[in-house]
Amino acid sequence: MKSKTLLFGLTFALLTAGGAAQAASTLKSYNEDVGAFNGSAYTDSQTMYEEFGAEKAKVNSQNVSGDYTVDVRINTTSPKSRNSSWKRNLGDTQTFTFTSEYHASSETKQRVQFSNDLTTPKTVNVKGTWTNY
């Protein structure tokens, strides 16, 4: 009986910890309009969780309108603002992964920034998902 209780307790602890780790990384959808002539657009922010090692972000493009591409980077805000390097020419059905150069704190937030080229004469709509982990 004691071994069953111990086994149940360990199983419960592992399931609880696994659920908490999964909750730290939320897949969020985006649908943003990036203004013409070097315009920018931003997604909503997500909190990074140091205890779960959230030092990466992944942007999955589903659609970039027209025959255009956009540039993309990760903005990290509070308590310190830091940006990743730009990744160029995100188009339809592409995935970009970004790696942070520092450890996050429980107050750190990330968002995705999209940018049009200086010569893009139209507003471009971008759709997809993103997550940090």
PyMOL commands that place a pseudoatom at each C-alpha (Angstrom):
pseudoatom trace, name=CA, resn=MET, resi=1, chain=A, elem=C, hetatm=0, pos=[0.000, 0.000, 0.000]
pseudoatom trace, name=CA, resn=LYS, resi=2, chain=A, elem=C, hetatm=0, pos=[2.833, 2.403, 0.815]
pseudoatom trace, name=CA, resn=SER, resi=3, chain=A, elem=C, hetatm=0, pos=[4.432, 1.797, -2.580]
pseudoatom trace, name=CA, resn=LYS, resi=4, chain=A, elem=C, hetatm=0, pos=[1.139, 2.595, -4.360]
pseudoatom trace, name=CA, resn=THR, resi=5, chain=A, elem=C, hetatm=0, pos=[0.795, 5.804, -2.364]
pseudoatom trace, name=CA, resn=LEU, resi=6, chain=A, elem=C, hetatm=0, pos=[4.384, 6.756, -3.148]
pseudoatom trace, name=CA, resn=LEU, resi=7, chain=A, elem=C, hetatm=0, pos=[3.917, 5.948, -6.838]
pseudoatom trace, name=CA, resn=PHE, resi=8, chain=A, elem=C, hetatm=0, pos=[0.694, 7.996, -6.950]
pseudoatom trace, name=CA, resn=GLY, resi=9, chain=A, elem=C, hetatm=0, pos=[2.436, 10.912, -5.206]
pseudoatom trace, name=CA, resn=LEU, resi=10, chain=A, elem=C, hetatm=0, pos=[5.382, 10.878, -7.630]
pseudoatom trace, name=CA, resn=THR, resi=11, chain=A, elem=C, hetatm=0, pos=[3.067, 10.633, -10.631]
pseudoatom trace, name=CA, resn=PHE, resi=12, chain=A, elem=C, hetatm=0, pos=[1.000, 13.568, -9.381]
pseudoatom trace, name=CA, resn=ALA, resi=13, chain=A, elem=C, hetatm=0, pos=[4.141, 15.650, -8.751]
pseudoatom trace, name=CA, resn=LEU, resi=14, chain=A, elem=C, hetatm=0, pos=[5.495, 14.969, -12.244]
pseudoatom trace, name=CA, resn=LEU, resi=15, chain=A, elem=C, hetatm=0, pos=[2.189, 15.764, -13.911]
pseudoatom trace, name=CA, resn=THR, resi=16, chain=A, elem=C, hetatm=0, pos=[1.836, 18.986, -11.928]
pseudoatom trace, name=CA, resn=ALA, resi=17, chain=A, elem=C, hetatm=0, pos=[5.393, 20.095, -12.729]
pseudoatom trace, name=CA, resn=GLY, resi=18, chain=A, elem=C, hetatm=0, pos=[4.946, 19.222, -16.412]
pseudoatom trace, name=CA, resn=GLY, resi=19, chain=A, elem=C, hetatm=0, pos=[1.743, 21.257, -16.584]
pseudoatom trace, name=CA, resn=ALA, resi=20, chain=A, elem=C, hetatm=0, pos=[3.439, 24.263, -14.993]
pseudoatom trace, name=CA, resn=ALA, resi=21, chain=A, elem=C, hetatm=0, pos=[6.348, 24.080, -17.443]
pseudoatom trace, name=CA, resn=GLN, resi=22, chain=A, elem=C, hetatm=0, pos=[3.954, 23.863, -20.367]
pseudoatom trace, name=CA, resn=ALA, resi=23, chain=A, elem=C, hetatm=0, pos=[2.042, 26.911, -19.143]
pseudoatom trace, name=CA, resn=ALA, resi=24, chain=A, elem=C, hetatm=0, pos=[5.215, 28.998, -19.288]
pseudoatom trace, name=CA, resn=SER, resi=25, chain=A, elem=C, hetatm=0, pos=[5.232, 28.943, -23.082]
pseudoatom trace, name=CA, resn=THR, resi=26, chain=A, elem=C, hetatm=0, pos=[2.022, 29.997, -24.823]
pseudoatom trace, name=CA, resn=LEU, resi=27, chain=A, elem=C, hetatm=0, pos=[1.530, 29.772, -28.559]
pseudoatom trace, name=CA, resn=LYS, resi=28, chain=A, elem=C, hetatm=0, pos=[0.023, 33.113, -29.557]
pseudoatom trace, name=CA, resn=SER, resi=29, chain=A, elem=C, hetatm=0, pos=[-1.525, 34.072, -32.866]
pseudoatom trace, name=CA, resn=TYR, resi=30, chain=A, elem=C, hetatm=0, pos=[-0.735, 37.345, -34.594]
pseudoatom trace, name=CA, resn=ASN, resi=31, chain=A, elem=C, hetatm=0, pos=[-2.473, 39.256, -37.359]
pseudoatom trace, name=CA, resn=GLU, resi=32, chain=A, elem=C, hetatm=0, pos=[-0.717, 42.578, -37.846]
pseudoatom trace, name=CA, resn=ASP, resi=33, chain=A, elem=C, hetatm=0, pos=[-0.617, 45.283, -40.514]
pseudoatom trace, name=CA, resn=VAL, resi=34, chain=A, elem=C, hetatm=0, pos=[2.909, 46.517, -41.209]
pseudoatom trace, name=CA, resn=GLY, resi=35, chain=A, elem=C, hetatm=0, pos=[2.844, 50.063, -42.570]
pseudoatom trace, name=CA, resn=ALA, resi=36, chain=A, elem=C, hetatm=0, pos=[4.313, 51.038, -45.922]
pseudoatom trace, name=CA, resn=PHE, resi=37, chain=A, elem=C, hetatm=0, pos=[7.770, 52.573, -46.393]
pseudoatom trace, name=CA, resn=ASN, resi=38, chain=A, elem=C, hetatm=0, pos=[9.676, 51.063, -43.447]
pseudoatom trace, name=CA, resn=GLY, resi=39, chain=A, elem=C, hetatm=0, pos=[6.601, 50.772, -41.231]
pseudoatom trace, name=CA, resn=SER, resi=40, chain=A, elem=C, hetatm=0, pos=[6.573, 48.559, -38.133]
pseudoatom trace, name=CA, resn=ALA, resi=41, chain=A, elem=C, hetatm=0, pos=[4.015, 46.472, -36.267]
pseudoatom trace, name=CA, resn=TYR, resi=42, chain=A, elem=C, hetatm=0, pos=[4.192, 44.643, -32.940]
pseudoatom trace, name=CA, resn=THR, resi=43, chain=A, elem=C, hetatm=0, pos=[2.505, 41.618, -31.404]
pseudoatom trace, name=CA, resn=ASP, resi=44, chain=A, elem=C, hetatm=0, pos=[1.212, 41.522, -27.853]
pseudoatom trace, name=CA, resn=SER, resi=45, chain=A, elem=C, hetatm=0, pos=[3.862, 40.740, -25.241]
pseudoatom trace, name=CA, resn=GLN, resi=46, chain=A, elem=C, hetatm=0, pos=[4.456, 37.459, -23.444]
pseudoatom trace, name=CA, resn=THR, resi=47, chain=A, elem=C, hetatm=0, pos=[6.251, 37.007, -20.131]
pseudoatom trace, name=CA, resn=MET, resi=48, chain=A, elem=C, hetatm=0, pos=[9.438, 34.954, -20.126]
pseudoatom trace, name=CA, resn=TYR, resi=49, chain=A, elem=C, hetatm=0, pos=[10.023, 32.541, -17.261]
pseudoatom trace, name=CA, resn=GLU, resi=50, chain=A, elem=C, hetatm=0, pos=[13.621, 32.055, -16.127]
pseudoatom trace, name=CA, resn=GLU, resi=51, chain=A, elem=C, hetatm=0, pos=[12.797, 29.002, -14.044]
pseudoatom trace, name=CA, resn=PHE, resi=52, chain=A, elem=C, hetatm=0, pos=[11.739, 27.175, -17.200]
pseudoatom trace, name=CA, resn=GLY, resi=53, chain=A, elem=C, hetatm=0, pos=[14.706, 28.339, -19.270]
pseudoatom trace, name=CA, resn=ALA, resi=54, chain=A, elem=C, hetatm=0, pos=[12.708, 30.617, -21.595]
pseudoatom trace, name=CA, resn=GLU, resi=55, chain=A, elem=C, hetatm=0, pos=[15.588, 31.974, -23.607]
pseudoatom trace, name=CA, resn=LYS, resi=56, chain=A, elem=C, hetatm=0, pos=[14.304, 31.371, -27.130]
pseudoatom trace, name=CA, resn=ALA, resi=57, chain=A, elem=C, hetatm=0, pos=[11.439, 32.567, -29.272]
pseudoatom trace, name=CA, resn=LYS, resi=58, chain=A, elem=C, hetatm=0, pos=[9.980, 31.077, -32.423]
pseudoatom trace, name=CA, resn=VAL, resi=59, chain=A, elem=C, hetatm=0, pos=[7.990, 32.955, -35.083]
pseudoatom trace, name=CA, resn=ASN, resi=60, chain=A, elem=C, hetatm=0, pos=[5.898, 30.844, -37.485]
pseudoatom trace, name=CA, resn=SER, resi=61, chain=A, elem=C, hetatm=0, pos=[4.652, 32.760, -40.511]
pseudoatom trace, name=CA, resn=GLN, resi=62, chain=A, elem=C, hetatm=0, pos=[1.459, 31.530, -42.113]
pseudoatom trace, name=CA, resn=ASN, resi=63, chain=A, elem=C, hetatm=0, pos=[0.911, 34.335, -44.587]
pseudoatom trace, name=CA, resn=VAL, resi=64, chain=A, elem=C, hetatm=0, pos=[2.522, 37.610, -45.665]
pseudoatom trace, name=CA, resn=SER, resi=65, chain=A, elem=C, hetatm=0, pos=[0.138, 39.452, -48.007]
pseudoatom trace, name=CA, resn=GLY, resi=66, chain=A, elem=C, hetatm=0, pos=[0.932, 40.230, -51.608]
pseudoatom trace, name=CA, resn=ASP, resi=67, chain=A, elem=C, hetatm=0, pos=[4.263, 39.217, -53.031]
pseudoatom trace, name=CA, resn=TYR, resi=68, chain=A, elem=C, hetatm=0, pos=[6.152, 40.780, -50.127]
pseudoatom trace, name=CA, resn=THR, resi=69, chain=A, elem=C, hetatm=0, pos=[8.412, 39.733, -47.272]
pseudoatom trace, name=CA, resn=VAL, resi=70, chain=A, elem=C, hetatm=0, pos=[9.026, 41.489, -43.956]
pseudoatom trace, name=CA, resn=ASP, resi=71, chain=A, elem=C, hetatm=0, pos=[11.905, 41.650, -41.503]
pseudoatom trace, name=CA, resn=VAL, resi=72, chain=A, elem=C, hetatm=0, pos=[11.366, 40.361, -37.977]
pseudoatom trace, name=CA, resn=ARG, resi=73, chain=A, elem=C, hetatm=0, pos=[13.056, 40.580, -34.580]
pseudoatom trace, name=CA, resn=ILE, resi=74, chain=A, elem=C, hetatm=0, pos=[12.242, 40.017, -30.927]
pseudoatom trace, name=CA, resn=ASN, resi=75, chain=A, elem=C, hetatm=0, pos=[11.851, 43.028, -28.614]
pseudoatom trace, name=CA, resn=THR, resi=76, chain=A, elem=C, hetatm=0, pos=[12.557, 42.273, -24.979]
pseudoatom trace, name=CA, resn=THR, resi=77, chain=A, elem=C, hetatm=0, pos=[11.260, 44.810, -22.479]
pseudoatom trace, name=CA, resn=SER, resi=78, chain=A, elem=C, hetatm=0, pos=[11.323, 45.392, -18.740]
pseudoatom trace, name=CA, resn=PRO, resi=79, chain=A, elem=C, hetatm=0, pos=[13.367, 45.537, -16.712]
pseudoatom trace, name=CA, resn=LYS, resi=80, chain=A, elem=C, hetatm=0, pos=[15.882, 46.154, -19.536]
pseudoatom trace, name=CA, resn=SER, resi=81, chain=A, elem=C, hetatm=0, pos=[15.089, 46.746, -23.188]
pseudoatom trace, name=CA, resn=ARG, resi=82, chain=A, elem=C, hetatm=0, pos=[17.054, 44.556, -25.582]
pseudoatom trace, name=CA, resn=ASN, resi=83, chain=A, elem=C, hetatm=0, pos=[16.375, 43.553, -29.146]
pseudoatom trace, name=CA, resn=SER, resi=84, chain=A, elem=C, hetatm=0, pos=[17.515, 40.555, -31.125]
pseudoatom trace, name=CA, resn=SER, resi=85, chain=A, elem=C, hetatm=0, pos=[19.177, 40.995, -34.480]
pseudoatom trace, name=CA, resn=TRP, resi=86, chain=A, elem=C, hetatm=0, pos=[16.856, 41.387, -37.434]
pseudoatom trace, name=CA, resn=LYS, resi=87, chain=A, elem=C, hetatm=0, pos=[16.093, 38.311, -39.507]
pseudoatom trace, name=CA, resn=ARG, resi=88, chain=A, elem=C, hetatm=0, pos=[15.412, 39.322, -43.081]
pseudoatom trace, name=CA, resn=ASN, resi=89, chain=A, elem=C, hetatm=0, pos=[12.760, 38.369, -45.609]
pseudoatom trace, name=CA, resn=LEU, resi=90, chain=A, elem=C, hetatm=0, pos=[10.138, 36.446, -43.647]
pseudoatom trace, name=CA, resn=GLY, resi=91, chain=A, elem=C, hetatm=0, pos=[7.655, 35.125, -46.169]
pseudoatom trace, name=CA, resn=ASP, resi=92, chain=A, elem=C, hetatm=0, pos=[4.771, 32.670, -46.282]
pseudoatom trace, name=CA, resn=THR, resi=93, chain=A, elem=C, hetatm=0, pos=[5.100, 29.465, -44.221]
pseudoatom trace, name=CA, resn=GLN, resi=94, chain=A, elem=C, hetatm=0, pos=[8.550, 30.204, -42.805]
pseudoatom trace, name=CA, resn=THR, resi=95, chain=A, elem=C, hetatm=0, pos=[9.793, 29.723, -39.240]
pseudoatom trace, name=CA, resn=PHE, resi=96, chain=A, elem=C, hetatm=0, pos=[12.500, 31.820, -37.579]
pseudoatom trace, name=CA, resn=THR, resi=97, chain=A, elem=C, hetatm=0, pos=[14.025, 30.949, -34.191]
pseudoatom trace, name=CA, resn=PHE, resi=98, chain=A, elem=C, hetatm=0, pos=[15.715, 33.546, -31.984]
pseudoatom trace, name=CA, resn=THR, resi=99, chain=A, elem=C, hetatm=0, pos=[18.076, 32.857, -29.078]
pseudoatom trace, name=CA, resn=SER, resi=100, chain=A, elem=C, hetatm=0, pos=[18.430, 35.320, -26.210]
pseudoatom trace, name=CA, resn=GLU, resi=101, chain=A, elem=C, hetatm=0, pos=[21.907, 36.271, -25.021]
pseudoatom trace, name=CA, resn=TYR, resi=102, chain=A, elem=C, hetatm=0, pos=[20.922, 36.532, -21.349]
pseudoatom trace, name=CA, resn=HIS, resi=103, chain=A, elem=C, hetatm=0, pos=[18.743, 34.885, -18.754]
pseudoatom trace, name=CA, resn=ALA, resi=104, chain=A, elem=C, hetatm=0, pos=[15.235, 36.206, -18.270]
pseudoatom trace, name=CA, resn=SER, resi=105, chain=A, elem=C, hetatm=0, pos=[13.674, 37.266, -15.012]
pseudoatom trace, name=CA, resn=SER, resi=106, chain=A, elem=C, hetatm=0, pos=[10.043, 36.829, -14.033]
pseudoatom trace, name=CA, resn=GLU, resi=107, chain=A, elem=C, hetatm=0, pos=[9.415, 40.431, -15.140]
pseudoatom trace, name=CA, resn=THR, resi=108, chain=A, elem=C, hetatm=0, pos=[10.860, 40.081, -18.640]
pseudoatom trace, name=CA, resn=LYS, resi=109, chain=A, elem=C, hetatm=0, pos=[8.435, 40.436, -21.529]
pseudoatom trace, name=CA, resn=GLN, resi=110, chain=A, elem=C, hetatm=0, pos=[8.946, 39.705, -25.208]
pseudoatom trace, name=CA, resn=ARG, resi=111, chain=A, elem=C, hetatm=0, pos=[7.085, 40.697, -28.339]
pseudoatom trace, name=CA, resn=VAL, resi=112, chain=A, elem=C, hetatm=0, pos=[7.660, 40.328, -32.061]
pseudoatom trace, name=CA, resn=GLN, resi=113, chain=A, elem=C, hetatm=0, pos=[8.425, 43.364, -34.224]
pseudoatom trace, name=CA, resn=PHE, resi=114, chain=A, elem=C, hetatm=0, pos=[7.822, 43.269, -37.973]
pseudoatom trace, name=CA, resn=SER, resi=115, chain=A, elem=C, hetatm=0, pos=[9.217, 45.845, -40.389]
pseudoatom trace, name=CA, resn=ASN, resi=116, chain=A, elem=C, hetatm=0, pos=[8.704, 46.625, -44.064]
pseudoatom trace, name=CA, resn=ASP, resi=117, chain=A, elem=C, hetatm=0, pos=[11.536, 47.682, -46.342]
pseudoatom trace, name=CA, resn=LEU, resi=118, chain=A, elem=C, hetatm=0, pos=[12.011, 51.368, -46.996]
pseudoatom trace, name=CA, resn=THR, resi=119, chain=A, elem=C, hetatm=0, pos=[10.874, 50.796, -50.582]
pseudoatom trace, name=CA, resn=THR, resi=120, chain=A, elem=C, hetatm=0, pos=[7.702, 48.776, -49.841]
pseudoatom trace, name=CA, resn=PRO, resi=121, chain=A, elem=C, hetatm=0, pos=[4.871, 51.039, -51.084]
pseudoatom trace, name=CA, resn=LYS, resi=122, chain=A, elem=C, hetatm=0, pos=[1.975, 49.142, -49.448]
pseudoatom trace, name=CA, resn=THR, resi=123, chain=A, elem=C, hetatm=0, pos=[0.825, 48.077, -46.014]
pseudoatom trace, name=CA, resn=VAL, resi=124, chain=A, elem=C, hetatm=0, pos=[1.531, 44.373, -45.651]
pseudoatom trace, name=CA, resn=ASN, resi=125, chain=A, elem=C, hetatm=0, pos=[-0.556, 42.027, -43.470]
pseudoatom trace, name=CA, resn=VAL, resi=126, chain=A, elem=C, hetatm=0, pos=[1.299, 39.279, -41.595]
pseudoatom trace, name=CA, resn=LYS, resi=127, chain=A, elem=C, hetatm=0, pos=[-0.389, 36.287, -39.949]
pseudoatom trace, name=CA, resn=GLY, resi=128, chain=A, elem=C, hetatm=0, pos=[1.019, 33.421, -37.931]
pseudoatom trace, name=CA, resn=THR, resi=129, chain=A, elem=C, hetatm=0, pos=[1.938, 32.264, -34.447]
pseudoatom trace, name=CA, resn=TRP, resi=130, chain=A, elem=C, hetatm=0, pos=[4.808, 32.807, -32.048]
pseudoatom trace, name=CA, resn=THR, resi=131, chain=A, elem=C, hetatm=0, pos=[6.014, 31.531, -28.711]
pseudoatom trace, name=CA, resn=ASN, resi=132, chain=A, elem=C, hetatm=0, pos=[8.912, 31.907, -26.294]
pseudoatom trace, name=CA, resn=TYR, resi=133, chain=A, elem=C, hetatm=0, pos=[10.446, 28.960, -24.510]
for i in range(1, 133): cmd.bond("trace and resi %d" % i, "trace and resi %d" % (i + 1))
show_as sticks, trace
zoom trace
